[in-house]
Structure formats: C-alpha cells, structure tokens
Amino acid sequence: MEFDRGTVYAASAVVGCVMAVVLTWLGIRAQRRPGVTGDAGMVGLVGTIGPQPPTRGRRIVEVRGELWWCRSCSVLEPGMEVRVTGVDDFVLEVVPV
C-alpha cells in the first residue's frame, strides 16, 4: 500500500498542530497553579525549632529538612512545632502551632 505525498504531509501537519495546541494548553495551565517554591511555597508549612540558643532574637527552625533562621513574637522553645506565616529576607516569620 502506497500513500500519496500530499496525504502524508497533511497528516503530519494535523499531528503537529494538535501537539502544538496540547503543549500550549499545558503551559497555560501550569502558569495558573500557585507557586510551590520560594516564598510562596514556604508559607503554611510546619517546622520544628532546633536546640541552639537564640542569636540576635532569632532561632533555627527545620522546615522540609532545611535549616532556616526564624523569628516570632511568641517565646520559642527547642522542639516546639511552628507554622510559617511569611518570609522576610531569608528569615521565616513563624507562630506556634
């Protein structure tokens, strides 16, 4: 069975257009999702205060396996669980859970 060149070109064009539409749709859909990295991804996460003594009014908190500086209006004790409410220049704003 032999195909005409025009038929092959038309089929290739249709497949290419369908792929372009699908990839464009996926790209637009990905832009609408909320951020999961950076500042936006940290807010709302829960962490644990480390055993180190406070330095300059800040403590160390472990969030997602990462160590961050944090500060709070409340008294923070080692081992206490806290929730991240904001990020300010690589210092997490936290409140006790």
C-alpha positions in Angstrom: 0.0 0.0 0.0 1.5 3.3 -1.1 0.5 6.8 0.3 0.4 10.0 -1.7 2.9 12.6 -0.5 0.2 15.2 -0.1 -1.7 12.8 2.3 1.4 12.2 4.4 2.2 16.0 4.5 -1.4 16.8 5.6 -1.4 14.1 8.3 1.9 15.4 9.6 0.6 18.9 9.7 -2.5 17.9 11.6 -0.5 15.9 14.1 1.9 18.9 14.5 -1.0 21.3 15.1 -2.6 19.0 17.6 0.7 18.7 19.5 1.2 22.5 19.5 -2.3 23.1 20.9 -1.9 20.5 23.6 1.5 21.8 24.7 0.2 25.4 24.7 -2.8 24.3 26.8 -0.5 22.5 29.3 1.8 25.6 29.5 -1.1 27.9 30.3 -2.5 25.5 32.9 0.9 25.3 34.6 1.1 29.1 34.9 -2.2 29.2 36.8 -1.0 27.0 39.6 0.1 28.5 42.8 3.8 28.6 43.5 5.4 25.7 45.3 8.9 27.0 45.5 10.4 30.1 47.1 8.5 32.4 49.4 5.1 31.2 48.3 5.9 27.6 48.8 7.1 28.1 52.4 4.0 29.8 53.8 1.8 27.4 55.7 4.5 24.7 56.3 5.2 23.3 59.8 8.7 23.1 61.2 10.5 22.3 64.5 12.6 24.7 66.5 16.2 23.5 66.8 18.1 23.1 70.1 20.5 26.0 69.5 20.2 29.1 71.8 18.7 32.2 70.2 21.1 34.5 68.3 20.1 38.2 67.8 16.5 37.4 68.6 16.3 34.6 66.0 16.2 30.8 66.3 16.9 28.0 63.9 13.9 26.0 62.6 13.9 22.9 60.4 11.3 23.0 57.6 11.2 20.3 54.9 14.6 19.1 56.1 16.2 22.5 55.6 17.5 24.8 58.4 16.3 28.4 58.4 16.5 31.4 60.7 13.2 32.3 62.2 11.7 34.9 64.4 8.4 35.2 66.2 6.5 37.5 68.6 5.9 34.4 70.9 8.5 32.6 73.0 10.0 29.7 71.1 11.4 26.7 72.9 13.5 23.9 71.4 11.4 21.1 69.9 8.3 23.3 69.6 6.4 23.0 66.3 5.8 26.2 64.4 3.9 27.3 61.3 5.5 29.6 58.7 3.4 32.7 58.2 5.8 34.7 56.0 9.4 35.1 54.7 11.5 38.3 55.0 15.0 38.2 53.6 15.6 34.5 54.2 14.2 34.8 57.8 11.0 32.9 58.4 8.2 34.6 60.3 6.6 31.8 62.5 3.9 31.3 65.0 3.5 28.3 67.4 1.2 25.5 66.2 
